[in-house]
Amino acid sequence: MASDERFEALLQEHRRFAPPPDFAARAVVADPTIYDKAAADPEAFWAEEARRLDWFEPFREILRWDPPHAQWFLGGRLNAAYNCLDRHIQGPRRNKAAIIWEGEPGDSRVLTYDQLGREVGKFANVLKRLGVKKGDRVTIYLPMIPELPIAMLACARIGAVHSVVFGGFSAEALRDRINDAQASVLVTADAGWRRGNLIPLKANADAALRDAPSVRHTVVVRRVGDRAPVDWHPERDVWWHEAVAASPAHCPPEPMDSEDPLFILYTSGTTGKPKGIVHSTGGYLTGVAATTRMVFDLHEEDVYFCTADIGWVTGHSYIVYGPLANGATTVMYEGSPDWPDRGRMWAIVEKYGVNIYYTAPTAIRAQMRWGPEWPARYDLSSLRLLGTVGEPINPEAWMWYHEHIGRGRTPIVDTWWQTETGAIMISPLPGITATKPGSATRPLPGVSAAVVNERGEPVGPGEGGYLVLTRPWPSMLRTIYGDDERYRAQYWSRFPGMYLTGDGARVDEDGYFWLLGRVDDVINVSGHRIGTMEVESALVDHAAVAEAAVIGRHDELKGQAIAAFVTLKESVPASDALKAELKAHVAQKIGALARPDDIFFTAELPKTRSGKIMRRLLRDIAEGRALGDTTTLADPAVVQQLKAQYEEAEG
Ligand code: PRX
């Protein structure tokens, strides 16, 4: 199991924080028997949550479980956009702020539920006019601007399946995702802002579309205008502002079957090809609505701020669908935490009186490095709940967050989940669960998780093993788009009847879960999930490279950093210039998020007799540990020599 040292350190963690009495007194979930009640009848528990949504047609059956395929709320018909908009607009939330948007250069915009509803209706009609029909796929490649959730909800309104591609992905990555989904429309922008620089989204889109014939139309948001002139293809491209100007706001919501797909979101797996995770309408919306309300203790008057990008699942579930299904006010921020200065996030908290703040451990560690004087300059007294997601949080970062952001007053919810789970699975309920720094605490009511050994048997308290989910849940992925076989093989074949998360964990004497990181070939860099094979494929695509092995090594700030061991083709000399070129090559193939931190040239890679690269040993080398078991290697001398070379090179 990876992370042995972390494991040992966590065994020493005994601090406990009970929910503050004033918080508990008015918590949304205040009755601890919720766990037992849900465990006694999970289907009834989830059905009750599903009934909080508005259904055009009530469901007749809660769950049909035909492993590994689950169907939830059968026979029910609903629309996700209707649940996020119309039902609020028809009631007292009509003029409540739905989205508070803060742009990077300092511009801002507030959309009430009524205004958001009109924008969504207009864009839904634009999509229809472009020929988009129920079930068609629409790829969205936008910066963090209001048009992004508007486009998603417009798709949901007419029953089209959206596939949002993070704006930091390259043209090639975008092209592959469009082709896999066979999208007919692409929504993009002229450019986006990043630390005062422009990200050329339209140019990337043009490059992607040279080889993506399924796309008939592109809708382009004018975000930066004259500063980023774009090439125009009149037969294909339309400006967003021109199209919506001529579009009526009224668009009836399409009644969708509970099991109809709501969206596809690509994520990295253990092969070179990203997986299109498919989420349903009824089950997904039930999962995100319930968890937003319970985990974030959502009250009517709250201002809620999740710092994720909507290009990742956290943004889908906890900026868009979860908060809006609950009629909440959700803040979205376009830019970076250190632009124009390192106090930016706290300035936003102060400006809008944010009550609930949800971010990633890597962002907290960056703040620790910048120093507590930044948050100290701002009035953070509105904050009453903090959350983290995306990677294991080290107890030091947890304590810093607690002291310097929560000022010792606010509970922290460390939420474990995945793109595939759709919604939070393991997390405190802040009004009733005592927290321990570094632990995501317990599976939520209605969720069943376990830690098992190689044979699939539950391990004892304190022992490490594989984290599995042992019962279907409403917001679980339904399949991998176009590849149901991979869905079966990836998640359900290792331990029959159990969902394999790919994470290692242990459970302590109190039943608390401690997440230990991925145990497969997926790495987590600043909370971004990257497949080692994707980076390897990008490297061997370069003319100079014969072979490459990529691993995640521990990094103080980012959680993990990307280290690549590269064998060059025979006639190619190694040089620093080539290292830089290879890093740039990966960034161009995938996106800057996958740029390797280190590249190490080696004549040979450690392999087993059957030719499999032993990445475990490369991790030992990169993390400066003694080498693990080398007996299965074809030539153990290779790895010894590599270790010596690495240590010499790294000084
Ligand atoms: O390894 C776990 C880690 O992030 C992975 C899921 O990544 P992704 O699908 O991109 O979704 C990220 C946001 C939900 C998991 O397999 N992870 C996520 N949250 C936590 C975590 N690891 C430890 N603690 C968490 N709270």
Residues whose N, C-alpha, C, O or C-beta is under 5 A from the ligand:
A	BS01	PRX	T314 T388 V389 G390 E391 P392 I393 D414 T415 W416 W417 Q418 T419 E420 A440 T501 D503 L515 G517 R518 G527 R529
